[in-house]
Amino acid sequence: MVEIPKSFYLVSNETPFPPVNLSLKEPNGLIAVGGELSPERLIDAYSKGIFPWYSDGDPILWYSPEPRMVITPNSLHVANSLKKIIRSNKFEIRYDCNFEAVINECKNIKRINQKGTWIDSNMVDAYTELHNKGFAHSVETYENGKLVGGLYGVAIGKVFFGESMFSITSNASKVALVYLLQELDYQLIDCQIESPHLKSFGAYNVSRHSFALLLKELL
């Protein structure tokens, strides 16, 4: 059983996050427990390189993992087959036209080797409020006018903190990711934890310390 330091518990809305260098090694990056998903708390968390990640029914758990996976416009690799799909104009990309639909699709879509999702109704409400305040955004992929893929995340300064993506049609979320990196004015995309799928696009790991320095430069 993991022993959680008392200082990790966010006993009130004013309780600050502990310094991220105190994050646990197991589970990787756990730094705080509890609190709320208010816009103020979420913006403070992302600014410090912290994000919420928990299962439905659990207390809110906050993480700052080591290492951190990121991707930049310069590191992006697009396979020739995907370039061909993008050039075909099969998909239409829109930005911030239907945020609620995107986050709900991410919440409800069935994923291979996963029993459920970490996105509960409280997270949907919290990130929708962030969207209404101008901090959370969606990139949406449409085919024949129908939403078939996309992604959402939190944007502060020149950093886009990716949260989740979905595809109903093959390659739909990939096209949204390429659009995010090539067409929008972000210098760093936070991918949170290592993923072979994102690694194939040019995502790479940095240390927690290096990630914190990037945030200081770009936020």
N, C-alpha and C positions, 0 to 999 in steps of 0.2 A: 504493500500500500504506500502511495506517495505521501510524504509528509510536506504539507504546504506551510511555508512561513506565515506567521500571523500578520506580518506587514503586507502580505499579498491581498488581504481581504479589503475590498472597497466598502467600508462600513457606512459611508455617507456619500452624498453627491459631491462633497468637497474633498473627499479623500483622494490625494494624488496617486498616480501610478508610481510604483517603485522604479528606480533606475533600471533600464533594460539590461544592463550588464549583470544583474542579479537573476535573470531568467534561468529557470531550471533546465538541466540537460535532459531530464526525463520526467514528464513528457516534454519534448523538445520545445523550448521557448515559453513555457507557461510563466506568466509574470503577474497575473492578477485574477481575482475571483470576485464575482458579484458586480454590484453597481447597476447602472442603467444604460440603455441605448439612446440617450438623449443626443441631439445634434452636438451640443457642447462637448459631451464626453467622447463621442465618436471622432470629432475633428481633433480634439486633443490627443486621442489615441493614435490616429493615423500620422499626425505630425511628429510623434515620437517613434514611429515604426512599429506600432502595436495594432493588432486587429482582433475582433471577437470571433470565436470559433467554438461552438458547443453543440450538443445534441438537444433535441426537444425534450423538455422536462428537467434538464440540468441547469445549474446556475450559469450565468454568463462567465465564460472563460476567455481570458485575454492572452494573446501570444506575441512573442517577438523571437522567431526561430533563428537558429544558427545551423547552417548558413541560410542566406536569403536568395531566392531566385529572382532575377530581374531580366528585362529585355529592353533594348534601346533601338531607335530607328537605324543606327549604324550597325547593330549586331543582327538585325532582322535578316533571316534567310527565307526566301520564298521559292518553293519548288517550281520547276518549269510547268508541271501539270496544273498547279494552282494559278500560275500567271496566265495560262491559257484560259482558265475558267473566268478569271477576272476580266480579261480582254473581251470575252464573249458577251459581256453585259447581261449574262443570265440573271444576275442578282442586282437589285437596287439597294443601296445603302442609305439609311437615314440616321440622323443623330438626334437623340432626345425627343423623338416624336411619340413614343409609347413606352416610357420607362416602366410603368406598372405591369404592362404585359410581359416585358422582358424578365423582370425579377420573379414574376409568378411562374413563367415558363421554367426558369432556372430552379425554382422551388419544386415544381411538380414533375419535371421530366425524369423518366427512369434512366438510371445510369448503370453501365455494365459493372458487375461485381460490387455494387453498392445497394444496401437494403433501403436506404432512405436518403434524406438530405439534411444538411446542417441549417438550412434556411427555414426558420419557423415563422409564424404569423407576426410575432413581435419584430423580427428582423425586417420583414416586408414593410411593416408600418414605419419602422425607424429609418430605413433607407429611402423610402418614398418621401418622408419628411425632409431628409437630407437633399433629395432631388428637388423638392419644392423650394428649398433654400439656396439652390444653385451649386451644391457640392457633390451630388451623385449624378452620374450620367449613364446613358445607354447608347450603344451602337447597335443598330438593328438591320437585319438582312431580310429583304422581301423578294418573293418570287411570284410574279403575276399578281402583285398587290397584297399577297398574304405573308404575314410574319413567319419566317421559317428558321430563324436563328438570330443570335446576337450575344451581347455581353453587357455587363454593367460593372461599375466601380465608383470609387470616390476620387475626385480630383482636387488637389491643392497645389497651387503654383504650377510648376512644370511637371509634376508627378501625377500619374494615374495609377491608383491603387486598385488593381483588378480584383474583383470578388468572385464572379462566376460567369459561365457562358453556357449556351445550349445550342443544339442543332436538331431540327426536325428533318431537314434535307441535308444530304451529304455536302460537306465543305462550307455550309452556311456560316458557322461560327468562325471558321478559318478566314473567310473573306472579311468578316467584321474585324478580326484582329489585325489583319494587314491594313485595313482602312484606318484603324486607331493609330497605328504606328507611322503610316505614310502620309496621311491627310490631315491629322489633327496635331496641334502644337504642343505635344508632350515630349520631353526629353528622356523620361524614365518611366517604364511600366513595371510596377511591383507585381510579381507573380506569386509571392508569398513562399510556397514550398516547392521543392523540386518536382518536376513532371517531365517524363520522357516526351510527351506530346509537345510541350512548350519548348523543351530543349531542341527539338527538331527544327524549331523556328528561329533558333539563335539565342534563346534564353540561357543564362549562365548564373552560377552561384557567386555571391560576394559574402564577405564576413558581415556579422551584425555591426561591427564598428565601421566598416566601409560604407554600409548602407546608411548608417546614421550621418556620416559625413556628406553623403550624396543628398540627403534630405536637407541638411543645413544649407547646402549650396543652391538647391533647386526650389525650395518652398518659399 
